[in-house]
Amino acid sequence: MTNSSTTKKAVSVSFKEVKERLLQNEDVSLEYEKLNARYQVISQIIEIRKQLKITQSELAHRVGTSKSNISRLESGFYNPSLEFLDKVAKGLGKEIHIDLR
C-alpha cells in the first residue's frame, strides 16, 4: 500500500518554459546562439524528409552515405561540412542558399 502523503505528483512544465528559463543564463544563451544556425538547418532537413515521406535510409541512399550518418546529422551529433549538406539538400530535391547578415 502506498501512503497518499508520500505519493509524488508529476509536475508538468512545457518545453517553452524550460527554454525560457535556461536562456536567462548568459552562458546558455551564448551557446544557444552559437548552435542556432545548425539546428535550423537540421529542422528543415527533418521537416522536408517527412514531407517527402522518405526514411533516413532512403535519404542516405539518395545521398550516397549510411543511415547512421543521416541519423547523427538529424540528432545534432554531427557537425556536417557544407559539401555534405549540399548532398543532403540535393537528395531532398532542394538547393542550399546561405545568407550572411
C-alpha positions as CSV (number, residue, x, y, z in Angstrom):
1,M,0.0,0.0,0.0
2,T,1.1,3.5,-0.7
3,N,0.7,6.2,1.8
4,S,-1.1,9.1,0.0
5,S,1.0,11.7,1.8
6,T,4.2,10.2,0.3
7,T,2.9,9.8,-3.2
8,K,4.6,12.2,-5.6
9,K,2.7,14.1,-8.2
10,A,4.1,14.7,-11.6
11,V,4.8,18.4,-12.4
12,S,4.2,19.4,-15.9
13,V,6.5,22.0,-17.4
14,S,6.4,22.9,-21.1
15,F,9.5,22.9,-23.3
16,K,8.9,26.6,-23.9
17,E,9.0,27.4,-20.2
18,V,12.2,25.4,-19.7
19,K,13.9,27.0,-22.7
20,E,13.0,30.5,-21.4
21,R,14.4,29.7,-18.0
22,L,17.6,28.3,-19.4
23,L,18.1,31.2,-21.8
24,Q,18.2,33.6,-18.9
25,N,21.7,32.2,-18.1
26,E,24.2,34.1,-20.2
27,D,26.4,31.1,-20.9
28,V,23.5,29.0,-22.0
29,S,22.2,31.9,-24.2
30,L,25.6,32.3,-25.9
31,E,25.9,28.6,-26.6
32,Y,22.3,28.5,-27.9
33,E,23.0,31.3,-30.4
34,K,26.2,29.6,-31.5
35,L,24.3,26.4,-32.4
36,N,21.1,28.0,-33.6
37,A,22.0,28.0,-37.4
38,R,23.0,24.3,-37.3
39,Y,19.7,23.4,-35.6
40,Q,17.6,25.5,-38.0
41,V,19.2,23.6,-40.9
42,I,18.6,20.2,-39.2
43,S,15.0,21.1,-38.5
44,Q,14.5,22.0,-42.2
45,I,16.1,18.7,-43.3
46,I,13.8,16.7,-41.0
47,E,10.7,18.6,-42.0
48,I,11.4,18.2,-45.7
49,R,12.2,14.5,-45.4
50,K,9.0,13.9,-43.5
51,Q,7.0,15.9,-46.1
52,L,8.5,13.7,-48.8
53,K,7.6,10.7,-46.7
54,I,11.1,9.1,-47.0
55,T,13.0,7.3,-44.3
56,Q,16.5,8.1,-43.1
57,S,17.6,5.0,-45.0
58,E,16.1,6.3,-48.3
59,L,17.7,9.7,-47.8
60,A,21.0,8.0,-47.1
61,H,20.7,6.0,-50.3
62,R,20.0,9.2,-52.3
63,V,22.9,11.0,-50.7
64,G,25.3,8.0,-51.1
65,T,26.0,7.7,-47.3
66,S,24.9,5.5,-44.5
67,K,21.7,5.7,-42.5
68,S,23.8,6.3,-39.3
69,N,25.3,9.4,-40.9
70,I,21.8,10.8,-41.6
71,S,20.7,9.8,-38.1
72,R,23.7,11.6,-36.5
73,L,23.0,14.7,-38.6
74,E,19.4,14.8,-37.6
75,S,20.1,14.3,-34.0
76,G,22.7,17.1,-33.9
77,F,25.6,14.9,-33.0
78,Y,27.4,15.5,-36.3
79,N,28.9,18.8,-37.5
80,P,28.4,18.4,-41.2
81,S,30.5,20.0,-43.9
82,L,28.9,22.3,-46.4
83,E,29.6,19.7,-49.0
84,F,27.7,17.1,-47.1
85,L,24.8,19.5,-46.5
86,D,24.7,20.2,-50.2
87,K,24.5,16.4,-51.0
88,V,21.6,16.1,-48.4
89,A,19.8,19.1,-50.0
90,K,20.1,17.5,-53.4
91,G,18.9,14.2,-52.0
92,L,15.8,16.1,-50.9
93,G,15.4,17.8,-54.3
94,K,16.5,21.2,-52.8
95,E,19.3,23.7,-53.0
96,I,21.3,25.4,-50.3
97,H,21.2,29.2,-50.1
98,I,23.3,30.9,-47.5
99,D,22.8,34.5,-46.2
100,L,25.3,36.4,-44.2
101,R,23.6,39.0,-42.1
